[in-house]
Amino acid sequence: MIPITEIMKNLPHRYPFLLVDRIIDIQPKESIKGIKNVTINEPFFTGHFPEQPIMPGVLIIEAMAQVAGVLAYRSGIEGNAMYFMSIEQAKFRRPVIPGDQIVFDLKVLKQRGSVWKFSGTATVDDKVVAEAEITAMITNREI
């Protein structure tokens, strides 16, 4: 298990954009499983949608990518920034609402140099809520 304090050592994201609460399983260079506890206090719920709060799908994919970033960094890749290159096969199956716990399960499809391709699913109560293939590059952040 990797707690939030350790995740923050790997990811540059901070509140309100850090979307991973804990890593519950990791196999470096192979797979990772992380969780996000969704609460009504999330800032995006004030506008999406106030009468029926639903977590935006793009933020579910972003959280998936953050979990993938922890896997890459914990696999010994060099660099301090991870950038999306592509998001493919993204599908949203059911809404995520306050009180849900999202479990992200990602597997490495391919890794070549600093480029990683992942396949991921997001589930709530063992039901798929989203899935995608994510390609990202890890590099040094340019200022």
Number of C-alpha atoms within 10 A of each C-alpha: 11 14 12 14 10 13 22 15 11 18 18 13 14 9 8 9 14 17 22 27 21 20 22 15 14 20 12 15 19 16 19 23 23 26 22 21 14 19 14 15 9 15 12 16 19 12 11 13 12 10 9 10 18 19 20 16 18 11 13 22 24 18 23 32 27 24 27 30 23 24 27 28 21 15 14 10 15 13 14 14 17 24 14 14 12 11 16 11 10 16 15 18 14 14 14 21 18 16 10 17 18 28 25 29 23 27 20 21 16 13 16 8 9 14 18 22 21 22 21 26 24 27 21 18 10 9 13 17 20 23 23 20 22 25 22 22 21 20 15 11 10 6 3
